[in-house]
């Protein structure tokens, strides 16, 4: 498995929420918040950054599903790590938060229209890794190093993009690998589409992909690694309503997707103090 495969494999997760007797599903990925300063390695050959906190990133509407048109704190939210079993099969290792735990760990943007949430999970990951066998696959994570402003890669309208997610809970169930879809940026890059900090992509996804990670199409870099930029978080598709006959309406797709800009992730994390 190459470095990019390993990264997409290790940082993505299927999310399940339960409200009363109903379940809903979405996608998410892991993000590490780094300390601002670099520290030298002991042998003097290089530098390192401390991980200040670890987060699960997904959509607000995934973590707070609507019930009767109102946001609802779910009875539980489950995300997953991965484990190698004895028969060399990959299994999910679920981590479940109660409604109270989710509420205590959840960070939201001050603008409620922004469909993003960051859930603090440092201690949960450490607890699972310590309690289980060494067959747990260490999760990988994105950081501020992957943000567009910290990368030499140029992004513009028509740039190629990749989305990793779990559409309609469909994925490689043996390897627990997400589905990868491609497309292009379909609106002005760096512009706020319709005045909101989001942009459009020309690719059609499905329910369950909400919260999926959107990156630039990887290109060859140094040391045979693939370089890419964290562009944002997929949040669903715009649509219009068409009246078929009087009193009968149908949602019509444009074949596009909405993505919230990645700079919102550290903005949410850094303006919410969660211990």
Buried (B, 14 or more C-beta within 10 A) or exposed (E): EEBBEEBBBBBBBBBBBBBEEEBBBBBBBBBBBBEEEEEEEEEEEEEEBEEEBBBBBBBBBBBBBEEEEEEBBBBBBBBBBBBBEEEEEBBBBEBBBEBEBBEEBBBBBEEEEBBBBBBBBBEBBEEBBEEEEEEBBEBBBBBBEBBBEEBEBEBEBEBEBBBBBBBEBEBEEEEBBBBEBEBBBBBEBEEEBEEBBBBBBBBBBBEBBBBBBBBBBBEEEEEEEBBBBBBBBBBBBEEEEEEEEEEEEEEEEEEBBBBBBBBBBBBBBEEBEBE
